[in-house]
Amino acid sequence: MSSTTTVGQETQAAILEAEHWSAHNYKPLPVVLSKGEGCFVWDVDGNRYLDMLSAYSALNQGHRHPAILEALHEQAGRITLTSRAFHNDRMGPFLHALCEATGFEKALPMNTGAEAVETALKAARKWGYTVKGVPDGRAEIIACENNFHGRTTTIVGFSTEAQYRHGFGPFTPGFKIIPYGDSAALEDAITENTVGFLVEPIQGEGGVIVPPEGYLARCAEICAEHDVLLINDEIQTGLGRTGQLFCGDWDGTRGDILIVGKALGGGVYPVSGILADAEVMDVFTPGDHGSTFGGNPLGAAVGSASLRVILDERLSDRARELGDWFMERLRAIDSPHVEEIRGRGLMVGVVIRETSATARPFCEALMERGILAKETHHQVIRFAPPLVVTHEILEEALESIEPVVRGEGVELP
């Protein structure tokens, strides 16, 4: 890694322009990226950084993976968009491969993660009315405290983060909130009108919170006993990130509805969707749901290539092996500022003590040493490099990470 980075006039000018013309709905680190390759990115001033965020796990295959770019370019030279008013020759093979990889009978393609979550909610509700027999307008879906499933008005309505909700009501009814990681609370919350339980196998935006061992397996049992759909949101945790193809595999369950996104687009194109068996998916009829871009030939070609890279390069195995070693090394750092190291695979959270500072100044100090990570939930540094990262690259990165975690070069209050 670079020992130090320099901020030049190009960076300053680019940030000023963006801040002037953009809505202020993000607070990014003061770096302006212009190039990416594999695990590394470069800013407009020529500084190189190790990407330890992977665009919130959308870049599991790394920046500009050759096989994904080849699929993108080849398809762009043929046809890019048809809408679902017509068939295209790329969607069928893509969904076929996705169903074979996940074990589900059918898939419904969308674009963004939030769209996929909304699709899952609609599927669960309509299944509740048409299959389970819940009275019209009475369907309930259970979600967890500290959840993050997207930014639509429906989704933020069942968030427990005050800022996500403030100013955006009124909200959609029909959601019930329970503590995360508490399967007994799930069972207590279920009623005859409950149609689904929406859950993240690990809460990523919530601070890389890992539930107790066996939690998802027990939730799957409870849902099956009460005729409730288990809806696994694997947008961030899926496709190799946690050391299995899907994080639910650690507990032996991918749920009744599986939500996928982010890395399915290989970092070059938004691709998402839900997977379920026919009993659930067949509740949709023509006109019930759709997307102009969902299942488009360019996205389907990219999604097919992105999935192949994850499977062919065994990125799940790499995440598991390197993640175990990396967390062990982080736990060995003697720092008065660290409360806990938690995670699974290459989804790792370093929890900073509130008595020390927030995680933000630690991320800023890492940036100055050539490491790009981002704070989440104020106190957590999230480390989630592309899964193509090597042991050697992480070993070198630790030379910069260790002193920062100990507080060197960090502006503490």
Secondary structure as UniProt FT lines:
FT   HELIX           9..21
FT   STRAND          33..38
FT   STRAND          40..43
FT   TURN            44..45
FT   STRAND          48..51
FT   HELIX           54..57
FT   TURN            58..61
FT   HELIX           66..76
FT   TURN            77..78
FT   TURN            84..85
FT   TURN            89..90
FT   HELIX           91..102
FT   STRAND          106..110
FT   HELIX           113..127
FT   HELIX           128..132
FT   TURN            136..137
FT   STRAND          140..144
FT   TURN            145..146
FT   HELIX           153..157
FT   HELIX           162..165
FT   TURN            166..167
FT   STRAND          175..178
FT   TURN            180..181
FT   HELIX           183..189
FT   TURN            192..193
FT   STRAND          194..199
FT   TURN            204..207
FT   TURN            213..214
FT   HELIX           215..225
FT   TURN            226..227
FT   STRAND          229..233
FT   TURN            235..242
FT   HELIX           247..251
FT   STRAND          257..260
FT   HELIX           262..265
FT   TURN            266..268
FT   STRAND          272..276
FT   HELIX           278..281
FT   TURN            282..283
FT   TURN            286..287
FT   TURN            294..295
FT   HELIX           297..312
FT   TURN            313..314
FT   HELIX           315..331
FT   TURN            336..337
FT   STRAND          338..344
FT   TURN            345..346
FT   STRAND          347..352
FT   TURN            354..356
FT   HELIX           360..368
FT   TURN            369..370
FT   STRAND          371..372
FT   STRAND          374..376
FT   TURN            377..379
FT   STRAND          380..383
FT   TURN            387..388
FT   HELIX           391..405
FT   TURN            406..409
//
